[in-house]
């Protein structure tokens, strides 16, 4: 029982410490996608397959 009185506050402290580190990394821009916008322009988003010249006339 005395172990729980010690381990529960330690677990709560470590959880809050991890949450604080995660929120800090969000605010400091660690998860920003720097290359995604630059690469997105290179890909064509058309979902239609290219049509063959034989299928257009039929």
C-alpha positions as CSV (number, residue, x, y, z in Angstrom):
1,X,0.0,0.0,0.0
2,X,2.8,2.4,0.8
3,X,4.3,1.7,-2.7
4,X,1.1,3.1,-4.3
5,X,1.4,6.3,-2.3
6,X,4.8,6.8,-3.9
7,X,4.1,5.5,-7.4
8,X,0.9,7.3,-8.1
9,X,2.3,10.8,-7.7
10,X,5.4,9.8,-9.7
11,X,3.3,8.5,-12.5
12,X,1.1,11.7,-12.5
13,X,4.2,13.9,-12.6
14,X,5.8,11.9,-15.5
15,X,2.5,12.1,-17.4
16,X,2.2,15.8,-16.9
17,X,5.8,16.2,-17.9
18,X,5.3,14.3,-21.1
19,X,2.1,16.3,-21.9
20,X,4.1,19.5,-21.3
21,X,6.9,18.4,-23.6
22,X,4.3,17.5,-26.3
23,X,2.5,20.8,-26.0
24,X,5.9,22.7,-26.1
25,X,6.9,20.8,-29.3
26,X,3.6,21.8,-30.9
27,X,4.1,25.4,-30.1
28,X,7.7,25.5,-31.3
29,X,6.8,24.1,-34.7
30,X,8.4,20.6,-34.4
31,X,5.5,19.0,-36.3
32,X,5.3,21.5,-39.2
33,X,5.4,20.0,-42.6
34,X,8.0,22.1,-44.4
35,X,8.3,20.0,-47.6
36,X,4.7,18.9,-48.0
37,X,3.4,22.1,-49.6
38,X,6.4,22.3,-51.9
39,X,5.9,18.7,-53.1
40,X,2.1,18.8,-53.3
41,X,2.3,21.1,-56.3
42,X,4.2,18.4,-58.2
43,X,1.4,15.8,-58.0
44,X,-1.7,15.9,-60.2
45,X,-4.9,15.3,-58.1
46,X,-7.1,14.2,-61.0
47,X,-8.7,10.9,-60.2
48,X,-9.8,10.2,-63.8
49,X,-7.5,8.0,-65.8
50,X,-6.3,9.4,-69.1
51,X,-8.6,8.6,-72.0
52,X,-7.3,6.8,-75.1
53,X,-8.0,8.4,-78.5
54,X,-9.9,5.2,-79.6
55,X,-12.4,5.5,-76.7
56,X,-13.2,9.1,-77.3
57,X,-14.6,8.5,-80.8
58,X,-16.8,5.5,-79.8
